[in-house]
Each structure stands twice: as C-alpha cells, then as structure tokens.
Amino acid sequence: MTRPDHARLPADHLPGASPAVPAATGRAAATREKLRLSREKLRAHRENMRLKRQFERLHRDFPRLGGPLHRLSKPGWAMVRIPVGIMFVVGGLLSILPVFGLWMLPVGLLLLAVDVPSMRRPVSAAMIRLRRRADVYRQRRKSKRK
C-alpha cells in the first residue's frame, strides 16, 4: 500500500497550509488564543460577580436605595440605567448644594459600571474600600463612646 504524496511531505507543505507558517505553530498559536480568550471570559465573569455582590450588599445595607438599584441593574434597563447613572454622578459632583449628596457619586458609578466593562473592576474595588473604611470608622466611634 502506498501513501499519498502529501503524507511524505513536511507539515508546512500540506495542501492548504501556508509555507511561511508551519502547521504546528499555527495549532499552538490557536491553542494559546483559546486559552487567552477563556482567561478573559473568566476574568470578566469574576468582575461581573464582584459587581453583583456590591449591588447585593448595597441592597442589604440600604434597602430603600438598594431596591430600585437592584431593579435598574437587571438586563434590558440600559436605556434607563445610563442616563440615571450620569445624573447620579453629576449630582454627586454637585454635593455642595443642599439637595445633592456625595452618596450619589458611588451609586452613579455603580450604575454605569453595569454597562461599561472597563469600569467594573475599579468601581467594585472602590466600593469595597469605601465600605471597609466606613466599618473601621464606625468601630472607632463605638470604642470612643465606651
């Protein structure tokens, strides 16, 4: 039994293969690309879950504020969420006025982070840091009262 001609040729000379890029390198590059994409998907999933936990914590700590935010964070509300998030950020920046408060800034950033993937990681990290500092501040005030 004789082999076809292309079975005796090196891998880079197979029909349809580019002579400049060997087949093994192409497969390895494709595998690396798949791994990179799966790592990016995993990182994006982790960032989404971290942001969801911040919404849940906000809902637990401030039920009156957390309820509407939870509803706004659901898929399909982007047309409402983005303008509301921008208004909260602007309101937070105008906190020197009596109606607005600094609390509006993180809420607006949270709402915007739902739709802007590059904001998810820094916003959730900032929320965690702010919450931890607030807990430390409350503990110090309690210990001073005693």
HELIX and SHEET records of a PDB file:
HELIX    1   1 ASP A    5  ARG A    8  1                                   4    
HELIX    2   2 ALA A   11  HIS A   13  5                                   3    
HELIX    3   3 ALA A   23  ASP A   61  1                                  39    
HELIX    4   4 PRO A   63  LEU A   72  1                                  10    
HELIX    5   5 ALA A   78  LEU A   93  1                                  16    
HELIX    6   6 MET A  104  ASP A  115  1                                  12    
HELIX    7   7 PRO A  117  ARG A  145  1                                  29    
END                                                                             
